[in-house]
Amino acid sequence: MSWHQVYLFISFFTIGNKLLLFLLFFFQRSNKRFNKLLAFIIGSAIPLMVTNLLNYLQETEYISLMFVGNAGSMLYYPLCVLFFHESLKIPLKTGWKFQVYMWGPVAYYLLLMIVFIFILDAPARLHYIEDIISYRWESRLALATMTPIYFLFLAHSVYFLIFIRKAHYLTVGFGKDHLIRRRYRFVRTFVVLLIGLSITMAIFGLFDLSNQVIDMLLVPVFSNILTLLIVYFAFDGRLVQEESSSFQLVEHRKGATLKPEKGVVPKTKRKELKQEIDNFFEENTAFCDSDFSLQKMAELMKVPAHQLSFVINAEHGQSFSELLGYYRIRRAKSMIESDAFEQLTIEGIGQMVGYKSKSTFFNQFKKNTGYTPLYFKRRITENSPGATGAE
């Protein structure tokens, strides 16, 4: 297989893969803001991949799309910034300098497109097209197009290093299984790969190594690695389905504190409310209703929903959905172990503890116990006194 065929295969695979994943994340029903940011991060690379492919194939009539592709690649980084801040609930800066850093490069490349289309004469356009196709940077517009990209890669790397250090400082006080800590690990790995891509591309570009290797091999391969990382962490870590935390991390001189959206629950009340929540799940079976929600629990306990959510996150180290799943599966286990429910099927037990879907019940059971319900029941049967005696 020739390099030409390798380039084409990688390019078409990358474009198709990103388009499908963009649609998958964009139409996720849960945690919509989180997933739409993921979708746009994945999708923002598509224009660059398409323009690189068209330039490689020397389709000169589409050369103006080079600016759109570069603008899309510059959009990738601010979208990552928004996603990282959204994931960890760290407030964004609001100053004009930060806004220029975020959106200035995108506007710059759109401005260059206007210059190319409306201001350059025919010879200057031809010179630019020859530069782009042959990977030479002799014309002024070609230099203005490519040189800033590599310096911006380095600038983004510095920002991400500062951000990840701040994120570690703000999240270090949470348990390793807490939603925020899981998201921090995801963000940290993402940032490391992103910095690696940025520095590698800056080295290749600034030292004038093969730009064809950058466009047709390095960019797609790194981009696919980052996309696979997003998919793995988002689904394996359940970040796609996780509800947004009801608090945000805020900086103080002596560390981070939890700040709920509608007021802080005093420390003296947190332990008391945590005990009330535990008692509710121990003594009340309302959580087995399939339509049970945080709002319904708040109504039954006569406690504001935002306070319940805050205490569950802060004191239990879980989201409401995780805590609900824990108690439902605990009840399902006791029903499987009890002779009183022997006549029920596994699916029937799942419905009795609040799961309308068999697959959801099985997934939640395995997540909490490490076993499928069928395997758990078989172990109970094999370990029962009757089974031992039969042997």
N, C-alpha and C positions, 0 to 999 in steps of 0.2 A: 504494500500500500504506500503510495507516494505522500509527501508532505501536503500536497494540494488536497488530496482526498481526506487526510487527517484534519486539516483546517476546516474543510467544508462540513465534515461530520460533526466536529465539536461545535461549530457555530450553529448549525441547524438544531442539534440536540439541545444546546443551551437556550436558544430562543423559544423552542417548543416547550421545554421543561419549565421555564420561567413563566410563560403565558398560562400554562395549566395551574401552576402553583399560585399565581396571582389570583385567578378565579376562585381557587379553593379557599384561600384565606379571606378574600374580599367578601364572599358570601357566607362566611361563618356567622351563625345567629347569636352566639354567645360572645361576650367580651368584645363588642364590635369595634370600639376605638382601637384597642390593642391589636386586633387582627387586621384592621384596615391599614394601619401603619406598616405592619409586616407585609401586607399585599403590595403597598406602594414601594416599599424598599426593594422587594423582589422585582416588581414591574419597572422601576426606574432604570434598570440596566438594559432593558430590551431595546430602546432606541439606539444606544451605543453599539450593541451587538449587531443590529441591523445595518447601521451605517458602516461599521468596520467591514462587514461582509460585502456590502455594495462597493466599497472602495477597493477591497481586495479583488473583486471581480471586474474592476475598472468600469463600473457603470457611471460614467461621468455626468450623465443628465441628472443624477440624484445627489451631486456633490454638495449642494446647499444643505442637505440633511445632516452633513457632518456637524454643523453648529447645533442642530437639535440634539444629536447624540451626545455631544460634549456637555450641553446644558443638562441633559438627563443624568449624565455621570456626575455632574456637580450637585444635582438634586439628591443623589444617593446619600451623601454625607449629612446634610441637614435633616433628612428623614431619619437617619440612624440616630442623630442627636435627639430628635423628638421622641423616638421609640425608647431610647435608653432612659430618658427622663420620665416618660410615661410608665415604663416598667417598674422603676424604683421609686416613683412618686417624689422625685427631687425637683423642686420648682425651677423653671427656666429663668434665665436672665432676661431683662426687658430693655436694656440700654440699646441705643442706636448702633454702637460699635458691634454688639453681638448680632444684631439683625443684618448688618452689612456682611459680617462673616458668614452668616447662614445663607443669605439669598443673593448677595452681591455677585458671586461667580455665575449663577444661573442667568441673571440679567446681563452680565458681561457677554456671554456667548450668544444670547439673543440679539444683542446690539451688533456683534460682529456679523451675524447673519444679515442684518439690515444693511450693513456696509457692503457686504459681498453682493447682495441682490440689487441694491439701488444706487450705490455710489461708484463701485469699481467699473472701469471700462472693460471692453472685451479682451484686450491683451493682458491686463492685470488679472482678470478671472482665469484666463488660460494658463498663465504662469502659476497661479495658485493651485489649479487643478493638477498640473504636472507635478508640482511639489508634493501634493497629498498622495497621489497615486504612486510616485516613486520614493516616498518617504524621505524627501529632502525638505529642508526648512530654510530656503533661500529668500523667498518673498517675505515682505514685512507682515502680511496678513497671516502667512503660515507660521511665522515666529510668534505672532500675537495669539494664534490659535493654540499652539501646543505648549509653549514654554510655561505659561501660568499654571497649567495642569499639574506639572511635576512639583512646583513649589507649593501648590495648594495641598498636594498629598502629604507633604512634610508638615504643613501647618495643622492639618486635621489630626495627624498622628500625635502632635504635641497636645492638642486639645483633649484627645481621647485618653492620653496618659494622665492628664490632670483630673479628668472626670472619673476615671476608674479608681484613682487614689481617694478622691472625695467619697465615692460610693462605698468603698471599703470602710472608711472612717464612720460613715453614717449607718451602715448595716451590721457592723461587727457585733453589736449587742444582741442580735437575734439568733435563735436556735437554727441549726443547719437544715432542719426540715421546714422551717417557716417559709411561707410563700415569697417573702422579700429576699431571703437568702438564696432560694432556688433561682429566683430571677437574677440576683447578683451574679451567681456562678455562670448563668447563661450569658449575661452582658459581658462579664470579664473574658470569657472564651471568645465571644464575638469580637470584642475590641482587640484582643491579641492577634487574631487572624486578620482583622481589618488593618491594623498597623503594619503587619507583615506584608500585606498586599501593597499598601501605600508606599512603604519604603522600597520594596523591590521594584515597583514601577518607576519611582523617582530615580533610582540608580540606573535602571535601563534607559530612561528618557534623557537624563542629564548627561550621561556618558555616551549617548548616541549609539547604544547597542541596537541590535536588530529591532526596529519598531514593528516589523511584521510579526515577529515572535510575540511582542506585547499584545498586539491587536487580536491576533488569530489563535494564540495558544495560552499566554499567561493570563489575560483578562478573563476569558471564558472558564478556564480551569479553576482559578481562584474564586471566581463568582459562583461556580457550581459548588465548591466546597463550603462557602458561606451559606448558600441556599440550603444545602443538606444539613448544616448545623442548625439553621432556623427550624427546619422541619423536625429534626430529631428532638431538640429541646422543647419545641412548642407542643408536640404531641406526647412524647415520652414523659416530659415534665408536667404535662397537663396545663401548660400555660395558656393554651388556646381556650380551654373551657373554664379556667379559673375566673371567678368574679374579681373585679377590681377591689383592692383593699380599701377599707373605709378610713384610712389615715394616710398621711403623707410624712415624709422625712423632712425635718427642718433643721437648719444648722444653728447651733448655739456655741458659746465659747467653751463649754465643758461637755460637748458631745451632742448626740441626737436625742430627740424626744418624740413621742407619738402624739400626733395632733389630729383628732377626729374632725370630720367635716363640719359637724354641728356642735362643737363644744367638747371640752375634755371631761372625762369621767374621773372624779377625784380618786387619788390612790386609796384612800380609806374606804371607798365604796367598791373598788374593783374586785377585791377578794370576796366581799359579801355577794356581789352580783354574780361572780363566777360560781359560787356555791349554789346560788339560786338556779343558775343554768344547769348545773350538774343534777340538782334535785329534780328539776323539770324532766330531764331525760330519763331519770331513774324511776320516777313515779307516774309519768304521764305517757300514754301511748298515742297521743295525737300526732307525733312525728311519723307514725306509720301510715298516715294518710298520704296518698300520692300527690296531692296538691299542697302539702305542707310547705310553708315558706318562712323566711325570717320575719316578715310582716305579721303572719298569723301567730307565730311564737310570741312576738312582741305584744300582740293584742291579748293573748292568753295570760301572759305574765304581767301585763299592765306596766310595761317598761318601754321607753322609746326605742325604736328599731336601731337607730344609729348608735345608741349606747350598747345594745346587745352586740352589734357587729364589732364595735370597738373592743369590748371586753373579750369576745371570742378570739379576735386577732391578737390582742395584747397578752391575755392570760393563758389561753389554751394553745396559742401559737399555730392556729389553724384558721382557715376560712369557715364560714357557716356551712357551706356544702360539704367540706371535709368532716366537720364534727357531726353533721347529720348522717353522713354515710357511715361513720364509725358506729354510731348507736344503732342504726338500722341493721348493719351487718352483725353486730353483737347480738341483737334480738333474733336475727335469722339463725345464727349459730345455736342459740339456746333452743330454738324450735326444732332444728334438725336433731339435736341431741335428746330431745324429749320424746317419750313414747306417745304422749297425748296428741302429737301432730304427725304420727307415723303414716297416717292415711293420705297426707298431703304430698303432692309432687314438689320437686325443687322449685319449679316455676310458680306453683301455688304459694309456696312460702315467700318467694320473692315479691309476689303481688301483695301478700298480707303485710309485708314490712314497707310497702310504699313504692315498689318498682313496677311500672307498667310494661317495661321492656325486659325480656329475658336476657338480652345481651348486656344491657346496662347493669342488671343485677349481678351477672356472672363477672363482669369486669370489676365492679365495686367490691365484690366478695374476694376476688383474687388480690386486689390492691391492698385490702385490709388484713388478709390472712396468709397470703402467699399460695393459697390453694383454690381450685375451682370448688363450687358447692358439691358437685358430684363426688370429687375425690375426698373432700372432707367427710361426706356422709359414709363413703366406703370405709374410711379409716375408723369412724365411729363404730360401724357394724363389725369390722374385723377385730376391734379391741374390746367388744362387749363380752361379758362373762359367758353368754350362751355360745358365742362363736368360739371362744377358747375351749369350752367344754366339748364342743362338737369335734374339735381337732383331737 
